[in-house]
Amino acid sequence: MKTIHATLAVLAVAATFGLTSCKKDLVGANGDFNKSSKAPIDYSTLPQVHLSGVYTAKRVLSPDTLYKLDGVVYFSGPNAKLYIKAGTHVVTGNAVTYGGRSLKGVLVIAKNAQIFADGNKNNVTESSYNPDSTIVFGPDPAVAAPVAGDFGGVILLGKAPTNQPTTTVIEGIPTSPPANVTYGGTTSNDNSGVIRFARIEYAGFLLSTDNEINGLTLGGVGSGTTLSHIQVSFSNDDSFEFFGGTVNADHLIALAGTDDDFDFDNGYSGTIQYAIALKDPFSGHTVSGGVSDANGIESDNNAAGNGALTPLTKPKLRNFTILGYSTNSNIADLEKANHWRRASSLDIQNSILGGFNTGAHFEGITTTGSIFQNNVVQAYSATSTITPSYPATYSLIAADSLKNTPAANTLLKLTSAAAFYDESAYTPLNLRPLSTSPAFSGGNTAGGGTSYRGAIDPAATALTIWTNNWTDFTPSF
């Protein structure tokens, strides 16, 4: 069973700011949904439209209206196409009780429906991107101090292969749903639509033990779907979870989630390039059996660890930067930067893993075909552990295997020690490797790979960094 573990830092903050203070008080709420330099939007002046139940036809959402999701809202059927225009905000509405459980703010796109939420309305580069175009899913802006779980989450289902029956119901949904919430099929290039330049904030809901809604849940989503430039912040469970499917993704950010940043299950086999995961020392984190269960990456072939079920879970990951804590003072809050287990296969390269007690743990994996190489790993106890064997292709350079450093950045040598999330005014430029960093070079350049390792190019500037204008590292509505 997973529960939330409050850190000592939380207690210290509560003592400092008073029991009624919110974690957001550390950075100050500005009432704004986005990163625009313009005056904050007064959402109280916008017309409000509540969405509820099941939609089986086309629906268009526009930025001149605030949309509220009452309970669980479904788009289902071949004619159900949800268009969300750039700059639109979709927020938590009224709670609805299902079988004794109260849910709100959940959006489900069934496997025979589509969503087109494209925040990049002009198809421009990040350097010229209009921040007012970002699509945001989150709590009602009337909530002065939002917390993880104030928004339900976004669930996208498709007909791509998984290693589960196609009658499998996605987790987190109440029993007897009014729409088809199964996932998976035989269409590898299935197209569930587009989510691009979007943020999902304060999501997550625990329906029952091991049955949760994540920030963004993806079940059997196919490679015809576009997932690009998506940030999930302060999720009450996993930030991103992939249940099978073949969908590719790029430029993903998992900020301050309570559980795993990226979770792969049930035969997921897509490619993800450029991703950032940052843990928050001021947040609570999940525990299982009394110990931490919060990982950077967690990957299973399936819950039973059956390696005979195909397709195997084998995410192809490139240019990830996964950071826990800058020092080991509260490191018991976290588990592992990478936890590969239960017959999962893997292919992760050109990445940075740091700030966890264990860098990578290989536990009953499918070793044949698995690749772990060209990664920079820092850990306070062990850079890697095995039960019983390493991936078939495994390597760490000598400098990468250094551990027990008092501060992770002593090894990683990123632009600033503030690369680790601390809820101050945050800039992702801190994530750039210095020229003296082991991540500055040594990447695998084959197949379009980068010479540097990690999610951020060492040559990035304030204007060219891919996080520019659409992200928010201190979300406060």
Buried (B, 14 or more C-beta within 10 A) or exposed (E): EBBBBEBEBBEEBBEEEEEEBBBBBBBEBEEBBBBBEEEEBEBEEBEEEEBBEBBBEEBEBEBEBBBBBBBBBBBBBEEBBBBBBBBBBBBBBBEBEBEEBEBBBBBBBBBBBBBBBBBBBEEEEBEEBBBBBBBBBBBBBEBEBBBBBBBBBBBBBBBBBBBBEBEBBBBBBBEEBEBBBBBBBEBBEBBBBBBBBBBBBBBBBBBEEEEBBBBBBBBBBBBBBBBBBBBBBBBBBBBBBBBBBBBBBBBBBBBBBBBBBBBBBBBBBBBBBBBBBBBBBBBBBBBBEEEBBBBBBBBBBBEEBEBEBEBBBBBBBBBBBBBBBBBBEBBBBBBBBBBBBBBBBBBBBBBBBBBBBBBBBBBBBBBEEBBBBBBBBBBBEBBBBBEEEBBBEBEBEEEBBBBEBEBBBEBBBBBEBBBBBBBEEBBBBBBBBBEEBBBBEBBBEEEEBBEBBBBBBBEBEEEEBBBBBBBBBBBBB
